[in-house]
Amino acid sequence: MRFPTKEENMMMKAIKPYLDEHCKLKEDAPDEIKELAEKLRESFEDAACQHPF
């Protein structure tokens, strides 16, 4: 696994206030934050799939 990119770190900082105590996205999060969270999830998923086992 790789370290997060600068862009991914910025996304994480934007999403953090909208996470609950279980690190799940709150229902009342704005749509922009939900889209950002999905983009971040996809980015990490792609990074994990590229890992040479």
Distance bins in CASP14 RR format, pairs under 12 A and 6 or more apart:
PFRMAT RR
TARGET T0000
AUTHOR 0000-0000-0000
RMODE 2
METHOD distances of the structure
MODEL  1
1 44 0 0 0 0 1 0 0 0 0 0 0
1 45 0 0 0 0 0 1 0 0 0 0 0
1 46 0 0 0 0 0 1 0 0 0 0 0
1 47 1 0 0 1 0 0 0 0 0 0 0
1 48 1 0 0 1 0 0 0 0 0 0 0
1 49 0 0 0 0 0 1 0 0 0 0 0
1 50 0 0 0 0 1 0 0 0 0 0 0
1 51 1 0 1 0 0 0 0 0 0 0 0
1 52 0 0 0 0 0 1 0 0 0 0 0
1 53 0 0 0 0 0 1 0 0 0 0 0
2 8 0 0 0 0 1 0 0 0 0 0 0
2 43 0 0 0 0 0 1 0 0 0 0 0
2 44 0 0 0 0 1 0 0 0 0 0 0
2 46 0 0 0 0 0 1 0 0 0 0 0
2 47 1 0 1 0 0 0 0 0 0 0 0
2 48 0 0 0 0 1 0 0 0 0 0 0
2 49 0 0 0 0 0 1 0 0 0 0 0
2 50 0 0 0 0 1 0 0 0 0 0 0
2 51 0 0 0 0 1 0 0 0 0 0 0
2 52 0 0 0 0 0 1 0 0 0 0 0
3 9 0 0 0 0 1 0 0 0 0 0 0
3 44 0 0 0 0 0 1 0 0 0 0 0
3 47 0 0 0 0 1 0 0 0 0 0 0
4 10 0 0 0 0 1 0 0 0 0 0 0
4 11 0 0 0 0 1 0 0 0 0 0 0
4 12 1 0 0 1 0 0 0 0 0 0 0
4 13 0 0 0 0 0 1 0 0 0 0 0
4 40 0 0 0 0 1 0 0 0 0 0 0
4 43 0 0 0 0 1 0 0 0 0 0 0
4 44 1 0 0 1 0 0 0 0 0 0 0
4 47 0 0 0 0 1 0 0 0 0 0 0
5 11 0 0 0 0 1 0 0 0 0 0 0
5 12 0 0 0 0 0 1 0 0 0 0 0
5 40 0 0 0 0 0 1 0 0 0 0 0
5 43 1 0 0 1 0 0 0 0 0 0 0
5 44 0 0 0 0 0 1 0 0 0 0 0
5 46 0 0 0 0 0 1 0 0 0 0 0
5 47 0 0 0 0 1 0 0 0 0 0 0
6 12 0 0 0 0 0 1 0 0 0 0 0
6 13 0 0 0 0 0 1 0 0 0 0 0
7 13 0 0 0 0 0 1 0 0 0 0 0
7 14 0 0 0 0 0 1 0 0 0 0 0
7 36 0 0 0 0 0 1 0 0 0 0 0
7 39 0 0 0 0 1 0 0 0 0 0 0
7 40 0 0 0 0 1 0 0 0 0 0 0
7 43 0 0 0 0 1 0 0 0 0 0 0
8 14 0 0 0 0 0 1 0 0 0 0 0
8 15 0 0 0 0 0 1 0 0 0 0 0
8 36 0 0 0 0 0 1 0 0 0 0 0
8 37 0 0 0 0 0 1 0 0 0 0 0
8 39 0 0 0 0 1 0 0 0 0 0 0
8 40 1 0 0 1 0 0 0 0 0 0 0
8 41 0 0 0 0 0 1 0 0 0 0 0
8 42 0 0 0 0 0 1 0 0 0 0 0
8 43 1 0 1 0 0 0 0 0 0 0 0
8 44 1 0 0 1 0 0 0 0 0 0 0
8 45 0 0 0 0 0 1 0 0 0 0 0
8 46 0 0 0 0 0 1 0 0 0 0 0
8 47 0 0 0 0 1 0 0 0 0 0 0
9 15 0 0 0 0 0 1 0 0 0 0 0
9 16 0 0 0 0 0 1 0 0 0 0 0
9 40 0 0 0 0 1 0 0 0 0 0 0
9 43 0 0 0 0 0 1 0 0 0 0 0
10 16 0 0 0 0 0 1 0 0 0 0 0
10 36 0 0 0 0 1 0 0 0 0 0 0
10 39 0 0 0 0 0 1 0 0 0 0 0
10 40 0 0 0 0 1 0 0 0 0 0 0
10 43 0 0 0 0 0 1 0 0 0 0 0
11 18 0 0 0 0 0 1 0 0 0 0 0
11 32 0 0 0 0 0 1 0 0 0 0 0
11 33 0 0 0 0 1 0 0 0 0 0 0
11 35 0 0 0 0 0 1 0 0 0 0 0
11 36 1 0 1 0 0 0 0 0 0 0 0
11 37 1 0 0 1 0 0 0 0 0 0 0
11 38 0 0 0 0 0 1 0 0 0 0 0
11 39 1 0 0 1 0 0 0 0 0 0 0
11 40 1 0 1 0 0 0 0 0 0 0 0
11 41 0 0 0 0 1 0 0 0 0 0 0
11 42 0 0 0 0 0 1 0 0 0 0 0
11 43 1 0 0 1 0 0 0 0 0 0 0
11 44 0 0 0 0 0 1 0 0 0 0 0
12 18 0 0 0 0 0 1 0 0 0 0 0
12 19 0 0 0 0 1 0 0 0 0 0 0
12 23 0 0 0 0 0 1 0 0 0 0 0
12 33 0 0 0 0 0 1 0 0 0 0 0
12 36 0 0 0 0 1 0 0 0 0 0 0
12 37 0 0 0 0 1 0 0 0 0 0 0
12 39 0 0 0 0 0 1 0 0 0 0 0
12 40 1 0 0 1 0 0 0 0 0 0 0
12 41 0 0 0 0 0 1 0 0 0 0 0
12 43 0 0 0 0 0 1 0 0 0 0 0
12 44 0 0 0 0 0 1 0 0 0 0 0
13 19 0 0 0 0 0 1 0 0 0 0 0
13 33 0 0 0 0 0 1 0 0 0 0 0
13 36 0 0 0 0 0 1 0 0 0 0 0
13 40 0 0 0 0 0 1 0 0 0 0 0
14 25 0 0 0 0 0 1 0 0 0 0 0
14 29 0 0 0 0 0 1 0 0 0 0 0
14 30 0 0 0 0 0 1 0 0 0 0 0
14 32 0 0 0 0 1 0 0 0 0 0 0
14 33 1 0 0 1 0 0 0 0 0 0 0
14 34 0 0 0 0 0 1 0 0 0 0 0
14 35 0 0 0 0 0 1 0 0 0 0 0
14 36 1 0 1 0 0 0 0 0 0 0 0
14 37 0 0 0 0 1 0 0 0 0 0 0
14 39 0 0 0 0 0 1 0 0 0 0 0
14 40 0 0 0 0 1 0 0 0 0 0 0
15 23 0 0 0 0 1 0 0 0 0 0 0
15 24 0 0 0 0 0 1 0 0 0 0 0
15 25 1 0 0 1 0 0 0 0 0 0 0
15 26 0 0 0 0 0 1 0 0 0 0 0
15 29 0 0 0 0 1 0 0 0 0 0 0
15 30 0 0 0 0 0 1 0 0 0 0 0
15 32 0 0 0 0 0 1 0 0 0 0 0
15 33 1 0 1 0 0 0 0 0 0 0 0
15 34 0 0 0 0 1 0 0 0 0 0 0
15 35 0 0 0 0 0 1 0 0 0 0 0
15 36 1 0 1 0 0 0 0 0 0 0 0
15 37 1 0 1 0 0 0 0 0 0 0 0
15 38 0 0 0 0 0 1 0 0 0 0 0
15 39 0 0 0 0 1 0 0 0 0 0 0
15 40 1 0 0 1 0 0 0 0 0 0 0
15 41 0 0 0 0 0 1 0 0 0 0 0
16 23 0 0 0 0 1 0 0 0 0 0 0
16 25 0 0 0 0 0 1 0 0 0 0 0
16 26 0 0 0 0 0 1 0 0 0 0 0
16 29 0 0 0 0 0 1 0 0 0 0 0
16 33 0 0 0 0 0 1 0 0 0 0 0
16 36 0 0 0 0 0 1 0 0 0 0 0
16 37 0 0 0 0 0 1 0 0 0 0 0
16 40 0 0 0 0 0 1 0 0 0 0 0
17 25 0 0 0 0 0 1 0 0 0 0 0
17 26 0 0 0 0 1 0 0 0 0 0 0
17 28 0 0 0 0 0 1 0 0 0 0 0
17 29 0 0 0 0 1 0 0 0 0 0 0
17 30 0 0 0 0 0 1 0 0 0 0 0
17 33 0 0 0 0 1 0 0 0 0 0 0
17 36 0 0 0 0 0 1 0 0 0 0 0
17 37 0 0 0 0 0 1 0 0 0 0 0
18 24 0 0 0 0 1 0 0 0 0 0 0
18 25 1 0 1 0 0 0 0 0 0 0 0
18 26 1 0 1 0 0 0 0 0 0 0 0
18 27 0 0 0 0 1 0 0 0 0 0 0
18 28 0 0 0 0 1 0 0 0 0 0 0
18 29 1 0 1 0 0 0 0 0 0 0 0
18 30 1 0 0 1 0 0 0 0 0 0 0
18 31 0 0 0 0 0 1 0 0 0 0 0
18 32 0 0 0 0 0 1 0 0 0 0 0
18 33 1 0 1 0 0 0 0 0 0 0 0
18 34 0 0 0 0 1 0 0 0 0 0 0
18 35 0 0 0 0 0 1 0 0 0 0 0
18 36 0 0 0 0 1 0 0 0 0 0 0
18 37 1 0 0 1 0 0 0 0 0 0 0
18 40 0 0 0 0 0 1 0 0 0 0 0
19 25 1 0 0 1 0 0 0 0 0 0 0
19 26 1 0 0 1 0 0 0 0 0 0 0
19 27 0 0 0 0 0 1 0 0 0 0 0
19 28 0 0 0 0 0 1 0 0 0 0 0
19 29 0 0 0 0 1 0 0 0 0 0 0
19 33 0 0 0 0 1 0 0 0 0 0 0
19 34 0 0 0 0 0 1 0 0 0 0 0
19 37 0 0 0 0 1 0 0 0 0 0 0
19 40 0 0 0 0 0 1 0 0 0 0 0
20 26 1 0 1 0 0 0 0 0 0 0 0
20 27 0 0 0 0 1 0 0 0 0 0 0
20 28 0 0 0 0 0 1 0 0 0 0 0
20 29 0 0 0 0 1 0 0 0 0 0 0
23 37 0 0 0 0 0 1 0 0 0 0 0
24 34 0 0 0 0 0 1 0 0 0 0 0
24 37 0 0 0 0 1 0 0 0 0 0 0
24 41 0 0 0 0 0 1 0 0 0 0 0
25 31 0 0 0 0 0 1 0 0 0 0 0
25 33 1 0 0 1 0 0 0 0 0 0 0
25 34 1 0 0 1 0 0 0 0 0 0 0
25 35 0 0 0 0 0 1 0 0 0 0 0
25 36 0 0 0 0 1 0 0 0 0 0 0
25 37 1 0 1 0 0 0 0 0 0 0 0
25 38 0 0 0 0 1 0 0 0 0 0 0
25 40 0 0 0 0 0 1 0 0 0 0 0
25 41 0 0 0 0 1 0 0 0 0 0 0
26 33 0 0 0 0 1 0 0 0 0 0 0
26 34 0 0 0 0 1 0 0 0 0 0 0
26 37 0 0 0 0 0 1 0 0 0 0 0
27 33 0 0 0 0 0 1 0 0 0 0 0
27 34 0 0 0 0 1 0 0 0 0 0 0
28 34 0 0 0 0 0 1 0 0 0 0 0
29 35 0 0 0 0 1 0 0 0 0 0 0
29 36 0 0 0 0 1 0 0 0 0 0 0
29 37 1 0 0 1 0 0 0 0 0 0 0
29 38 0 0 0 0 0 1 0 0 0 0 0
30 36 0 0 0 0 1 0 0 0 0 0 0
30 37 0 0 0 0 0 1 0 0 0 0 0
31 37 0 0 0 0 0 1 0 0 0 0 0
31 38 0 0 0 0 0 1 0 0 0 0 0
32 38 0 0 0 0 0 1 0 0 0 0 0
32 39 0 0 0 0 0 1 0 0 0 0 0
33 39 0 0 0 0 0 1 0 0 0 0 0
33 40 0 0 0 0 0 1 0 0 0 0 0
34 40 0 0 0 0 0 1 0 0 0 0 0
34 41 0 0 0 0 0 1 0 0 0 0 0
35 41 0 0 0 0 0 1 0 0 0 0 0
35 42 0 0 0 0 0 1 0 0 0 0 0
36 42 0 0 0 0 0 1 0 0 0 0 0
36 43 0 0 0 0 0 1 0 0 0 0 0
37 43 0 0 0 0 0 1 0 0 0 0 0
37 44 0 0 0 0 0 1 0 0 0 0 0
38 44 0 0 0 0 0 1 0 0 0 0 0
38 45 0 0 0 0 0 1 0 0 0 0 0
39 45 0 0 0 0 0 1 0 0 0 0 0
39 46 0 0 0 0 0 1 0 0 0 0 0
40 46 0 0 0 0 0 1 0 0 0 0 0
40 47 0 0 0 0 0 1 0 0 0 0 0
41 47 0 0 0 0 0 1 0 0 0 0 0
41 48 0 0 0 0 0 1 0 0 0 0 0
42 48 0 0 0 0 0 1 0 0 0 0 0
42 49 0 0 0 0 0 1 0 0 0 0 0
43 49 0 0 0 0 0 1 0 0 0 0 0
43 50 0 0 0 0 0 1 0 0 0 0 0
44 50 0 0 0 0 0 1 0 0 0 0 0
44 51 0 0 0 0 0 1 0 0 0 0 0
45 51 0 0 0 0 0 1 0 0 0 0 0
END
